[in-house]
Amino acid sequence: MTFLETILNGLCLNIVMFLLFYASTAAENDDDASLVIKAKRGNREAFDVLLEKYYKKVYNLAYRYVGEQEEASDLTQEIFTAAFQNLRKFRGDSKFSTWLFQIATNRGKNRFKYLKRRGYFANKGQTENNDDRDEQQRIVPDYSTNPETLLAGKQVQRIVQKAIDELDPDHKEIVILRDIEGFSYEEIAQLLNLPEGTTKSRLHRARMVVKEKLKRVLS
């Protein structure tokens, strides 16, 4: 059985997503709370520590909304600027990372809509620059040195990425948050202000759409 056949015969898309979109997650710890308190008091160094800790994850999320390095960098800067300016409004009801990613998700959706209205994606092509994606994110982990397996993995990576890019915004953002960024259902529900059941059902539908696209392309 080939690598591609193994992918298609998988019992659940979660396994596929884990193989294709492995990403390390920064551990939440008690340091965040003390850093936030210091940052609220005007300590910019404390906020810079938080920025450094979460920059990569915020940038990756921003990149998934806009699909281009320069736009993603600008959006990431906008997100952290908004977080710093609104830090006094953070009451600690949720983790700092959840609050930060709520800002990132809202700003990401707004930037995506703005760029779409301007015809940005039609002009540049959100999924055409595969070299850009490969440089920014090593989505497929190196589980094998077998060239055939690695080549097949890269092919599937691009196909799945394209399928995700083509999802409608409501389903796309849930796939990004759950299967790529690794947020829990509870965290996603908080981020998107949705019931947890709605979050799960949207994710299931989105995964099925991606799975059907995979079947059509790889069969």
N, C-alpha and C positions, 0 to 999 in steps of 0.2 A: 504494500500500500504506500502511495506517495505521500509526501508531507501535506500537499494540498487536499488529498482525499481524507487524510486524518483530520484536518481542520473541519471539512464539511461534515464528517461523520461524528463530530463531537456532540455530546449530549446537551451541552448548554453553552451559550455564547459567553458566559462569564469566563470560561477557560480560555477561549479565543482572545478575549479582551485582555486577560492577564498576560498571555504570551506576547501580544502585540503592543500593549501600552503599559508595560511595567514602568513605574516611576517611583523613586524613593520619596518618602514623606517625612517632613520634619516633625520631630516629636514635640508634642505640647507639654510644657512643664511649668513649674511654679515660678520660674524666672520671668515669664511673660507678665504676670500680675505685678511684680515689683518694678519691672521696667515701665509698664504702663503708668504706674503711680508716679514714677520719677519724670516720665515724659509729660504727664499732665501738669507737673510743676514747672515745666519749661526746660527740662534737661534734654537738649537735642541729642546728646550722645546716647542716651537711653533709647530714644526713638530710632537712632541710626542702627543700634543693635537689632531692634525688631525688624527694621528694613532689610538688613543683611540676612537675617534668618529666613524671611519669607519672600525675598525678592525673586528667587528662581521660580517658586510656585506661582506667584502672582504674574510674573512675566509669561510663564507657560500658558496660564489661563488666558491672558491678554492676547497672546499669539494665536490661540485657537479661535478667538473671535475675529481677528483681523487678517491673519495669514501672511504677515510680512514683518520683517525685523524692525524697520524704522517705525512703522505704525505701532507695533507692539511695545517698543521702548517708550514712545511718547505716551501711550495709554498707561503703561506701568507707572511712569512718573506722575501722571495725572491722578492715578489711584492712590499712590502714597501721599501726594500733596493733599488730597481730599481727606485721607485718614488722619494726617497730622492736624489739619485745620479743624476737624470735627472730633478730635480725641476727647475733649472735655465732655462730649455727649455720650461717650461710651460708659455705660453704667455697670458693666460687669455681669449682666444677666446671662451672657453667653461667653464662650471662650473668645479671647482677642482674635484668634485666627478666624473664627466663624464670622465675627463682626467685620474683619478686614475683607474677607472673601465676599461678603454681602455687598460691600462697596464695589469690589472688583467686578462682580457679576452684573450689578446695575450699570456701572460705567461701561463695561464691555458690551452689553446689549445696546446701550445708547450709541456707542461709537459704531457698532455694526450697522444699526439702522441709518445712521448719518452717512456712512460711507456707501451703503447700498443705494440710498436716495441720490447720491452724487454719481452713481454708475461706476464706483471704484472697482468693484469686483468684476464687472463686465469688461472693463478696460484692461485690467491687469491679470485677471484669472486667479482666484483664490487658491486653486489646487495645482496650478501648473508648475510652480517653482519647487520641485521635489528636492533639489540640491539644498535649498534654503531650509526645508524641513529637516533633512538629514543632518545638516550642520547644527541646527538648534537642539534637536531632540533625538536621542538614540532610543527609539521606541522598541525595537526588537532586541532583546538581550542575546548575548552570544552563548547559547546553550550548547552549540556544537561547532566543530571546525569543518564539518562536511560542507563543501561549497554549494552542493545542490540544495541542501537544507537552508543555508543562509540566503541563497538567491530566492528560493521560494518564499522565505519569510519576508524579505523585502518587497516582493511582489504583492503578497497578501497585505502587508502593512499599508502600501499605497492605495490598494483597492478599498480597504476598510476606512482609511482616512478620507477618501473621496466620498464613500457612502455616508460617513458621519457629517461631512461638510454639506451634503445635500439634504440632510434632515431639516425639518422646520425648526425655528429657533427654540420653541418650548421643549422639544424633544432633544435637540442637540445639546443644550446646556446641561440637561440631566445626565446624558451619557458622558459628557466631559467631566462633570463633577464627581460622578460615581465611578465610572470605569477607567478614567484616565487620572484624575486627581485623588481618587480614593476616599472621598468623603462618605460618611455614614448616611443612611436614610434620614435619621433624625437631624443631622447637620444640614442636609440638602433641603429638608422641609423648612428649617429655620431660614436658610439663605434665600429661598424662593418664596417664602410665606405661603406654603402649600400644606394641606394635610398629608401626613406620611403615606396614607393609602394612595392618594393621587400621585405622589412621587413614585411609588413602586409601580403603579399601573402605567404611567408614562414611560418609565424606564423599560418595562417589559415590551411595550409597543415599539419603542425605538430600537431595542435589540432585535426584535423580530424583523423590522424593516431592513436593518443592516444585514441580518442573516440571509434574508431572501435575496438581497443584492449580491451577496457573496455567492450564493448558490447559482444565480444566473450567470455570473461572470466566470466562475471557476469550474462549473460543470462541463 
